[in-house]
Amino acid sequence: ATGTLAKLACAEGKGAARDMRRPTASQHSLIITRNLGTEKRDEQTHVPPHTLRGLLPDALLDDYVFWQGADQTMVGYQHLALRSRLQTASVLRISIHRSGHSQASAKVRRITLTSVPTSDDVTAEQQWGEDKSLGDSPEQEGLTLLDLVHAPRGSLLAHLASLLSQLDALSHVLVWSRDDVAPGEECSIDVIELPRLQLTLQAKVCPDGVIRLQSGSHAGMYLAASQRGGGNASLLRGMPHGLVLESLEGDLAVLAPACLPVRQSTGELGFLCTRLQFQHSEDARRLAGMSVRQFLYPVHLSEGMLFTQTLASALNLVLLRFLNRQYADVFRLAQCCVSDTELSPDEALLVRQLGMLSADFSPDAHACRLKLCTVVAGGGELEWPWDVSIEMLHYLSKLSYVSAPCRLTVEEELSLLQGQCSDINYKLCNRQQYLRARADCSATMLIKYPHRPELAEEFDAVIDRSALGNDTDGILSKFDNVSYRRPPETAGTEAIKALNKWIGHGLKLRGGRDELGFLFLYELMTTTLGIRILSHDSPHTLGALLIRLLP
């Protein structure tokens, strides 16, 4: 790798560096200096973190306080709260290398302190004294930060930056070398840190003499040389942020950060997209309250499936497979999400994230959501981010399109239908009765019909008694002059053409333009005139429909 160390990382989120090409209004500022020694060269000036944003990784700006000495070198001291939590303490030394009037690069060295204070009462003088006690010897053991952003194209460092950027923003990825090199010189890659994910990889010489990057969280597992090639491509389908780890015995595992990606929106057909969009800033806030920052999935010997070790890891894998529309895998993985106790905050967060996929109306998607409801009880108090009754209605209406691996069993449907039936949900009630009759081998079952809708001025609800009265000026007066020319019996397309013409001219009791009128409707209602669209149609039904078109 090449140790080019200038402008190390891009800032993200609200802390992004401003555009230096735009002028800014003059403002009042405060310069803070201190001298903890006895000589002029011991004087230091405080460097606010916002002035270094975009020049140093945010991971360092969050953990260190920076002071610049009289010789223009900077020293970063760890925050006291951080020192009390870590097993090791360190300081940063940043030296500036100028090349011309406006160009400069920097070398960032992290040096480990020999002793770590056990109390929080560490003064600034003690920190300064610890740094001075290290001396300026070039043989001082430490780590040199490598620049991922400006790595030469095609280099190992550039390939590593592309791989690690899927896990977290590069502003929170630190790659170190044990070589004390100047900018532009070749060096080794010895330590990789992703602080927000609590992930560390360290170079180690294995018994076969090969140098591999070993996981600090998972003993005996190393970063695999092939990440996306061969059989790993199918394992990482839908997991672009996954890392393949391998043991010396050849066992494989996939390490995935506990992040919550979403599907990219691509217009009207966005629900069909399987490309993931990562929101590292949002994930960082969620991860701060999670007990687990990463999940490890051992690979089956056949290299065709992943094992889950906890409920949270199973729910995370279900989410990733769901986002990639691998519904058969989601349905199968749901069996690993069995729980009858109250969910932990991590597990509840993943369940809520599954609710973001409620807009997926694929038939198999409904089946997968219902399957999860049957296995994850959550102590009886779990509120799913979707309506189980509505999902069941969608599932039944699309049942013929649900693939075989995603079909619910009779027992699963009955358990879901228990308590979901109501007076207005007659379809679910009928389905429940049918499944019970099938399970009991019964020849009969109760059927619930929907309530008949109430329509204003409904045609069939009007009781017309005018023909029975003595009103000569009423309906009977319309039959004084009735014309009728009997049309030929017809069927199929010819019948459709004739009906279009008659309806277009208008139907009237006295005959109208086509001389059909009352007698035409009478023959249809008595089925003595055979006009049919399909061969098995009833002329009576056609007559009942045409009566409704009378003025």
C-alpha positions as CSV (number, residue, x, y, z in Angstrom):
1,A,0.0,0.0,0.0
2,T,1.1,3.6,-0.5
3,G,1.3,5.8,2.6
4,T,-0.1,9.1,1.1
5,L,-1.3,10.9,4.2
6,A,-2.7,14.2,3.1
7,K,-6.5,15.1,3.4
8,L,-7.3,11.8,5.0
9,A,-11.0,11.5,4.9
10,C,-14.2,13.2,3.9
11,A,-16.5,14.4,6.7
12,E,-20.1,13.3,6.8
13,G,-23.5,14.6,8.0
14,K,-23.7,17.9,9.9
15,G,-20.0,18.0,10.5
16,A,-19.2,18.2,6.8
17,A,-16.4,20.7,5.9
18,R,-17.6,23.9,4.3
19,D,-16.7,24.9,0.7
20,M,-13.3,26.7,1.1
21,R,-13.8,28.4,-2.2
22,R,-16.7,30.6,-0.8
23,P,-15.8,33.7,1.2
24,T,-16.9,33.9,4.8
25,A,-17.8,36.9,6.8
26,S,-15.3,37.9,9.5
27,Q,-16.3,36.8,13.0
28,H,-14.9,37.1,16.5
29,S,-12.7,34.2,17.4
30,L,-10.7,33.0,20.4
31,I,-7.2,31.7,20.4
32,I,-6.3,29.4,23.3
33,T,-2.7,28.9,24.2
34,R,-0.9,27.1,27.0
35,N,2.6,26.5,28.2
36,L,2.9,23.5,30.5
37,G,6.7,23.5,30.3
38,T,9.4,25.9,31.2
39,E,10.6,27.0,27.7
40,K,9.1,29.0,24.9
41,R,9.1,25.9,22.6
42,D,6.7,24.2,25.0
43,E,3.9,26.6,24.2
44,Q,0.8,25.0,22.5
45,T,-2.2,26.4,20.7
46,H,-5.6,24.7,20.8
47,V,-6.9,23.5,17.4
48,P,-10.7,23.3,17.4
49,P,-12.0,20.1,15.8
50,H,-14.2,21.9,13.2
51,T,-11.0,23.3,11.6
52,L,-9.7,19.8,11.0
53,R,-13.0,18.3,9.7
54,G,-12.4,16.9,6.2
55,L,-8.7,16.8,6.8
56,L,-8.6,14.2,9.5
57,P,-11.0,11.3,9.9
58,D,-14.0,12.0,12.1
59,A,-13.1,8.9,14.2
60,L,-10.0,10.7,15.4
61,L,-11.7,14.1,15.9
62,D,-14.2,12.4,18.1
63,D,-11.6,10.8,20.4
64,Y,-8.8,13.3,20.6
65,V,-8.2,16.9,21.6
66,F,-5.6,18.6,19.4
67,W,-2.9,21.1,20.3
68,Q,-0.3,22.7,17.9
69,G,3.2,23.3,19.0
70,A,5.6,26.2,18.1
71,D,7.3,23.9,15.5
72,Q,3.8,23.5,13.7
73,T,3.5,19.9,14.7
74,M,0.3,18.8,16.4
75,V,-0.4,16.4,19.2
76,G,-3.7,14.7,19.9
77,Y,-4.5,13.8,23.5
78,Q,-7.3,11.3,24.2
79,H,-10.4,12.5,25.9
80,L,-10.3,11.6,29.6
81,A,-13.6,9.7,29.5
82,L,-12.3,7.6,26.6
83,R,-9.0,6.8,28.4
84,S,-10.9,5.5,31.4
85,R,-12.8,2.9,29.2
86,L,-9.9,1.7,27.1
87,Q,-7.3,-0.9,28.1
88,T,-4.6,1.1,26.3
89,A,-4.0,4.8,26.0
90,S,-2.3,6.7,23.1
91,V,-1.4,10.0,21.7
92,L,-1.4,11.3,18.1
93,R,1.6,13.1,16.6
94,I,0.9,15.0,13.3
95,S,3.8,16.4,11.4
96,I,3.2,18.8,8.4
97,H,5.2,18.3,5.2
98,R,5.0,21.4,2.9
99,S,5.5,21.2,-0.8
100,G,5.3,24.7,-2.3
101,H,3.3,27.7,-1.0
102,S,-0.2,26.2,-1.1
103,Q,0.4,22.4,-1.0
104,A,1.1,20.3,2.1
105,S,0.6,16.8,3.4
106,A,0.6,15.4,6.9
107,K,1.9,12.3,8.6
108,V,-0.3,11.0,11.5
109,R,1.4,8.7,14.0
110,R,-0.4,7.0,16.9
111,I,1.9,6.1,19.8
112,T,0.8,3.8,22.6
113,L,1.5,5.0,26.1
114,T,3.3,2.5,28.4
115,S,1.0,3.0,31.3
116,V,-2.7,3.6,31.6
117,P,-4.1,5.6,34.6
118,T,-6.7,3.7,36.6
119,S,-8.6,6.9,37.7
120,D,-10.3,9.7,35.8
121,D,-8.3,12.3,37.6
122,V,-5.8,12.9,34.8
123,T,-4.6,16.5,34.4
124,A,-3.4,18.2,31.3
125,E,0.0,18.4,32.8
126,Q,0.1,14.6,33.1
127,Q,-1.0,14.2,29.5
128,W,1.7,16.6,28.3
129,G,4.3,14.9,30.5
130,E,3.4,11.5,29.1
131,D,3.8,12.8,25.6
132,K,7.2,14.3,26.4
133,S,8.4,11.2,28.1
134,L,8.1,9.3,24.8
135,G,10.8,11.4,23.3
136,D,11.3,12.1,19.6
137,S,13.3,8.9,18.7
138,P,12.4,7.6,15.2
139,E,12.6,4.1,16.6
140,Q,9.6,4.9,18.8
141,E,7.0,2.1,18.2
142,G,3.7,3.4,16.8
143,L,1.3,3.2,13.9
144,T,1.1,5.4,10.8
145,L,-2.3,6.4,9.4
146,L,-2.8,5.6,5.7
147,D,-4.9,7.7,3.4
148,L,-7.8,5.8,1.9
149,V,-9.4,8.6,0.0
150,H,-6.4,9.4,-2.2
151,A,-5.1,5.9,-2.6
152,P,-3.7,5.3,-6.1
153,R,-6.2,3.7,-8.4
154,G,-5.8,-0.1,-8.7
155,S,-3.6,-0.3,-5.6
156,L,-4.3,-2.7,-2.7
157,L,-5.2,0.3,-0.5
158,A,-7.8,1.5,-3.0
159,H,-9.3,-1.9,-3.2
160,L,-9.4,-2.0,0.6
161,A,-11.1,1.4,0.7
162,S,-13.8,0.3,-1.8
163,L,-14.4,-2.8,0.4
164,L,-14.5,-1.0,3.7
165,S,-16.7,1.9,2.5
166,Q,-19.6,-0.6,2.3
167,L,-19.3,-1.2,6.0
168,D,-19.0,2.4,7.2
169,A,-18.2,5.9,6.0
170,L,-14.5,6.3,5.3
171,S,-14.4,9.1,7.9
172,H,-14.8,6.3,10.5
173,V,-12.4,3.8,8.9
174,L,-8.8,3.8,10.1
175,V,-6.1,1.9,8.4
176,W,-2.6,1.8,10.1
177,S,0.9,0.7,9.2
178,R,3.7,-0.1,11.6
179,D,6.2,1.4,9.2
180,D,7.3,4.9,10.0
181,V,7.1,6.1,6.4
182,A,6.9,9.5,4.7
183,P,4.0,10.4,2.4
184,G,4.1,8.5,-0.9
185,E,6.4,5.7,0.3
186,E,5.4,2.0,0.2
187,C,4.4,0.4,3.5
188,S,2.6,-2.6,5.0
189,I,-1.1,-2.7,6.2
190,D,-1.0,-3.9,9.8
191,V,-4.2,-2.7,11.6
192,I,-7.7,-1.9,10.4
193,E,-10.2,-0.3,12.8
194,L,-13.9,0.6,12.4
195,P,-14.6,2.1,15.8
196,R,-18.3,2.6,15.4
197,L,-18.7,-1.1,14.5
198,Q,-16.2,-2.2,17.2
199,L,-14.4,-4.1,14.5
200,T,-10.6,-4.5,14.4
201,L,-8.4,-6.5,12.0
202,Q,-4.7,-7.0,12.8
203,A,-2.0,-8.5,10.5
204,K,-0.6,-11.7,11.8
205,V,2.0,-14.2,10.5
206,C,0.2,-17.6,10.3
207,P,1.9,-21.0,10.8
208,D,2.1,-21.4,7.0
209,G,4.1,-18.2,6.8
210,V,1.4,-16.1,5.1
211,I,0.5,-12.7,6.6
212,R,-3.3,-12.5,7.1
213,L,-5.6,-9.9,8.8
214,Q,-7.1,-11.5,11.9
215,S,-10.4,-10.5,13.5
216,G,-10.0,-9.1,17.0
217,S,-13.6,-10.1,17.9
218,H,-13.6,-13.6,16.5
219,A,-10.7,-15.7,17.4
220,G,-9.1,-17.8,14.6
221,M,-10.9,-16.0,11.8
222,Y,-9.1,-14.1,9.1
223,L,-10.1,-11.8,6.3
224,A,-10.6,-14.1,3.3
225,A,-8.4,-13.3,0.2
226,S,-11.5,-13.7,-2.1
227,Q,-14.4,-11.6,-1.0
228,R,-16.8,-11.5,-4.0
229,G,-15.4,-14.3,-6.2
230,G,-16.4,-17.9,-6.6
231,G,-19.0,-19.3,-4.3
232,N,-18.9,-16.2,-2.1
233,A,-21.0,-14.2,-4.6
234,S,-24.1,-16.3,-3.8
235,L,-23.5,-16.1,-0.1
236,L,-23.2,-12.3,-0.2
237,R,-26.2,-11.7,-2.5
238,G,-28.1,-8.9,-0.9
239,M,-25.2,-8.3,1.5
240,P,-22.8,-5.8,-0.2
241,H,-21.5,-4.7,3.2
242,G,-20.6,-8.3,4.3
243,L,-17.0,-9.4,4.9
244,V,-16.0,-13.1,4.3
245,L,-13.8,-14.5,7.1
246,E,-11.9,-17.7,6.8
247,S,-10.2,-19.9,9.4
248,L,-6.9,-21.8,8.8
249,E,-9.0,-25.0,8.5
250,G,-11.0,-23.6,5.7
251,D,-14.2,-22.8,7.6
252,L,-16.0,-19.7,6.3
253,A,-18.2,-17.1,8.0
254,V,-19.8,-13.8,6.9
255,L,-19.4,-10.8,9.1
256,A,-22.1,-8.1,8.6
257,P,-22.5,-4.8,10.5
258,A,-25.6,-4.2,12.4
259,C,-26.8,-1.5,10.1
260,L,-30.3,-0.9,8.8
261,P,-30.1,-0.3,5.0
262,V,-33.2,0.6,2.8
263,R,-34.0,0.0,-0.8
264,Q,-33.0,2.7,-3.2
265,S,-36.0,4.7,-4.6
266,T,-36.1,4.4,-8.4
267,G,-39.4,6.1,-9.3
268,E,-42.7,4.3,-9.7
269,L,-41.2,0.8,-9.8
270,G,-38.9,1.5,-6.8
271,F,-40.5,-1.4,-4.8
272,L,-38.9,-3.8,-7.4
273,C,-35.4,-2.4,-6.8
274,T,-33.0,-4.5,-4.7
275,R,-30.1,-2.1,-4.6
276,L,-29.4,-1.1,-1.0
277,Q,-28.8,2.4,0.3
278,F,-26.8,2.8,3.5
279,Q,-27.4,5.6,6.0
280,H,-24.2,5.5,8.0
281,S,-25.0,8.6,10.0
282,E,-28.4,7.3,11.1
283,D,-26.9,3.9,11.8
284,A,-24.3,5.5,14.1
285,R,-27.0,7.0,16.3
286,R,-28.9,3.7,16.4
287,L,-25.8,1.6,17.0
288,A,-24.9,3.8,20.0
289,G,-27.7,2.2,21.9
290,M,-27.2,-1.4,20.7
291,S,-25.3,-4.0,22.6
292,V,-24.2,-5.7,19.3
293,R,-22.5,-3.8,16.5
294,Q,-21.8,-6.7,14.2
295,F,-23.2,-10.2,13.4
296,L,-21.2,-13.3,12.4
297,Y,-22.9,-15.9,10.2
298,P,-21.0,-19.3,9.9
299,V,-21.3,-20.8,6.5
300,H,-22.6,-24.3,5.9
301,L,-20.1,-26.9,4.6
302,S,-22.0,-26.9,1.3
303,E,-21.5,-23.1,1.1
304,G,-25.1,-22.8,0.3
305,M,-26.6,-21.3,3.4
306,L,-25.7,-19.2,6.5
307,F,-26.3,-20.2,10.2
308,T,-27.7,-17.7,12.7
309,Q,-26.5,-17.7,16.3
310,T,-29.0,-15.4,18.0
311,L,-32.5,-14.0,17.5
312,A,-31.1,-10.6,16.6
313,S,-28.7,-12.0,14.0
314,A,-31.6,-14.0,12.5
315,L,-33.8,-10.9,12.3
316,N,-31.0,-9.0,10.7
317,L,-30.5,-11.6,8.1
318,V,-34.2,-11.8,7.4
319,L,-34.2,-8.0,6.8
320,L,-31.3,-8.3,4.3
321,R,-32.9,-11.2,2.5
322,F,-36.3,-9.4,2.4
323,L,-34.7,-6.3,1.0
324,N,-33.2,-8.4,-1.8
325,R,-36.6,-10.1,-2.5
326,Q,-35.2,-13.6,-1.6
327,Y,-38.6,-14.6,-0.2
328,A,-38.0,-18.3,0.0
329,D,-34.9,-17.7,2.2
330,V,-36.9,-15.3,4.3
331,F,-39.6,-17.9,4.8
332,R,-37.0,-20.5,5.8
333,L,-35.1,-18.1,8.1
334,A,-38.3,-17.3,9.9
335,Q,-38.1,-20.7,11.6
336,C,-34.9,-19.4,13.3
337,C,-36.8,-16.4,14.8
338,V,-38.7,-18.4,17.4
339,S,-39.3,-16.4,20.5
340,D,-41.9,-16.3,23.3
341,T,-40.2,-13.8,25.5
342,E,-40.1,-10.0,25.4
343,L,-37.8,-8.8,22.7
344,S,-34.6,-6.9,23.5
345,P,-34.2,-3.3,22.3
346,D,-31.9,-4.6,19.5
347,E,-34.5,-7.2,18.4
348,A,-37.4,-4.7,18.6
349,L,-35.5,-2.3,16.4
350,L,-35.0,-4.9,13.7
351,V,-38.7,-5.8,13.8
352,R,-39.7,-2.1,13.4
353,Q,-37.3,-1.9,10.5
354,L,-39.2,-4.8,8.8
355,G,-42.2,-2.5,8.8
356,M,-40.4,-0.3,6.2
357,L,-41.1,-3.2,3.8
358,S,-44.9,-3.1,4.2
359,A,-45.2,-1.5,0.8
360,D,-43.9,-4.7,-0.8
361,F,-47.2,-6.3,-2.1
362,S,-45.6,-9.4,-3.7
363,P,-47.7,-12.5,-2.9
364,D,-44.6,-14.1,-1.3
365,A,-44.0,-10.9,0.8
366,H,-47.4,-11.3,2.5
367,A,-46.6,-14.9,3.2
368,C,-43.3,-14.0,4.8
369,R,-44.8,-11.4,7.0
370,L,-47.4,-13.8,8.2
371,K,-44.8,-16.5,8.8
372,L,-42.9,-14.1,11.1
373,C,-46.1,-13.5,13.1
374,T,-46.5,-17.2,13.8
375,V,-43.0,-17.7,15.2
376,V,-42.1,-14.4,17.0
377,A,-44.6,-14.0,19.8
378,G,-42.6,-11.4,21.8
379,G,-44.2,-12.4,25.1
380,G,-47.7,-11.7,23.8
381,E,-47.1,-7.9,23.8
382,L,-45.4,-7.5,20.4
383,E,-47.0,-5.0,18.1
384,W,-46.2,-5.8,14.5
385,P,-45.6,-2.8,12.2
386,W,-48.3,-4.2,9.9
387,D,-52.0,-5.3,10.3
388,V,-52.2,-9.1,10.5
389,S,-55.8,-9.1,9.4
390,I,-55.0,-7.1,6.2
391,E,-52.0,-9.2,5.5
392,M,-54.1,-12.3,5.7
393,L,-56.7,-10.9,3.3
394,H,-53.9,-10.1,0.8
395,Y,-52.5,-13.5,1.2
396,L,-55.8,-15.2,0.5
397,S,-56.6,-13.0,-2.5
398,K,-53.2,-13.9,-4.0
399,L,-53.0,-17.5,-2.8
400,S,-52.8,-18.9,-6.3
401,Y,-49.7,-16.8,-7.0
402,V,-47.8,-17.7,-3.7
403,S,-44.8,-19.9,-4.5
404,A,-44.7,-23.4,-3.0
405,P,-41.8,-22.7,-0.6
406,C,-43.8,-19.7,0.9
407,R,-47.1,-21.5,1.5
408,L,-48.5,-21.5,5.1
409,T,-49.6,-24.7,6.6
410,V,-53.2,-25.3,7.8
411,E,-52.1,-25.0,11.4
412,E,-50.3,-21.7,10.8
413,E,-53.3,-20.2,9.0
414,L,-55.6,-21.3,11.9
415,S,-53.3,-19.8,14.5
416,L,-53.2,-16.5,12.6
417,L,-57.0,-16.5,12.0
418,Q,-57.7,-17.0,15.7
419,G,-59.1,-13.7,17.0
420,Q,-58.9,-12.0,13.5
421,C,-62.5,-12.7,12.5
422,S,-65.2,-10.0,12.9
423,D,-68.6,-9.2,11.6
424,I,-67.2,-7.2,8.7
425,N,-64.4,-9.6,7.9
426,Y,-66.5,-12.4,6.5
427,K,-63.7,-13.7,4.2
428,L,-61.4,-14.6,7.1
429,C,-64.3,-16.2,8.9
430,N,-65.2,-18.4,5.9
431,R,-61.5,-19.3,5.5
432,Q,-61.3,-20.3,9.2
433,Q,-64.5,-22.5,8.9
434,Y,-63.1,-24.1,5.8
435,L,-59.8,-25.0,7.4
436,R,-61.5,-26.4,10.5
437,A,-63.8,-28.5,8.3
438,R,-60.8,-29.8,6.4
439,A,-58.8,-30.5,9.6
440,D,-61.9,-32.4,11.1
441,C,-62.7,-34.2,7.8
442,S,-66.2,-32.6,8.0
443,A,-68.4,-32.6,4.9
444,T,-70.3,-29.5,5.9
445,M,-69.2,-26.0,7.1
446,L,-70.9,-22.7,8.1
447,I,-70.7,-19.9,5.6
448,K,-71.0,-16.3,6.5
449,Y,-72.3,-13.9,3.8
450,P,-71.4,-10.3,3.6
451,H,-74.0,-7.7,4.5
452,R,-76.0,-6.5,1.5
453,P,-75.0,-2.9,0.7
454,E,-77.7,-0.3,1.0
455,L,-78.1,1.8,-2.2
456,A,-80.0,5.0,-2.5
457,E,-82.9,4.7,-5.1
458,E,-82.0,1.2,-6.0
459,F,-83.8,0.0,-9.1
460,D,-84.9,-3.4,-7.8
461,A,-86.0,-2.0,-4.5
462,V,-88.8,0.2,-6.0
463,I,-92.3,-1.4,-5.9
464,D,-94.1,-0.2,-9.1
465,R,-97.9,-0.7,-8.8
466,S,-98.9,1.7,-11.6
467,A,-99.9,-1.2,-14.0
468,L,-102.5,-2.3,-11.4
469,G,-104.3,1.0,-11.0
470,N,-107.0,2.8,-13.1
471,D,-104.8,5.8,-14.1
472,T,-105.3,5.9,-17.8
473,D,-102.8,8.8,-18.1
474,G,-100.1,6.7,-16.4
475,I,-97.9,3.9,-17.6
476,L,-100.7,2.3,-19.6
477,S,-101.1,5.3,-21.8
478,K,-97.7,4.6,-23.3
479,F,-99.0,1.5,-25.0
480,D,-101.6,3.2,-27.2
481,N,-99.1,3.2,-30.1
482,V,-96.4,0.6,-29.8
483,S,-94.2,-0.3,-32.8
484,Y,-92.2,-3.5,-32.9
485,R,-90.0,-5.1,-35.6
486,R,-88.7,-8.4,-34.3
487,P,-84.9,-8.6,-34.7
488,P,-83.2,-11.8,-35.9
489,E,-81.9,-14.1,-33.2
490,T,-78.1,-13.7,-33.0
491,A,-75.1,-14.5,-30.8
492,G,-71.4,-13.6,-30.3
493,T,-69.9,-10.6,-32.0
494,E,-73.0,-10.0,-34.1
495,A,-75.1,-9.7,-30.9
496,I,-72.6,-7.2,-29.4
497,K,-72.7,-5.0,-32.6
498,A,-76.5,-5.0,-32.5
499,L,-76.7,-4.1,-28.8
500,N,-74.2,-1.3,-29.3
501,K,-76.4,0.1,-32.1
502,W,-79.6,-0.2,-30.1
503,I,-78.2,1.3,-26.9
504,G,-76.6,4.1,-29.0
505,H,-80.0,5.0,-30.6
506,G,-81.8,4.7,-27.2
507,L,-84.4,2.3,-25.9
508,K,-88.1,3.4,-25.5
509,L,-91.3,1.5,-24.5
510,R,-93.1,2.6,-27.6
511,G,-90.4,1.3,-29.9
512,G,-88.1,4.2,-30.6
513,R,-85.8,4.5,-33.6
514,D,-85.2,0.8,-33.9
515,E,-88.8,-0.2,-33.3
516,L,-88.0,-2.5,-30.4
517,G,-89.9,-1.2,-27.3
518,F,-92.0,-3.1,-24.8
519,L,-92.5,-6.3,-26.9
520,F,-88.8,-6.6,-27.5
521,L,-88.1,-6.5,-23.8
522,Y,-91.1,-8.9,-23.1
523,E,-89.7,-11.5,-25.5
524,L,-86.3,-11.3,-23.9
525,M,-87.7,-11.6,-20.4
526,T,-89.7,-14.7,-21.4
527,T,-86.7,-16.1,-23.3
528,T,-88.7,-16.5,-26.5
529,L,-86.2,-14.3,-28.4
530,G,-82.7,-15.8,-28.4
531,I,-80.1,-13.0,-28.3
532,R,-77.0,-14.1,-26.5
533,I,-73.4,-12.9,-26.3
534,L,-72.1,-16.3,-25.1
535,S,-73.8,-19.5,-26.0
536,H,-74.9,-20.3,-22.5
537,D,-76.2,-16.8,-21.7
538,S,-79.8,-16.3,-20.6
539,P,-81.9,-13.7,-22.7
540,H,-83.8,-13.0,-19.4
541,T,-80.6,-11.6,-17.9
542,L,-80.0,-9.4,-21.0
543,G,-83.6,-8.1,-20.8
544,A,-83.2,-7.2,-17.1
545,L,-80.1,-5.2,-17.9
546,L,-81.7,-3.4,-20.9
547,I,-84.8,-2.4,-18.8
548,R,-82.4,-0.4,-16.6
549,L,-81.5,1.7,-19.6
550,L,-85.0,2.9,-20.3
551,P,-85.5,6.7,-19.7
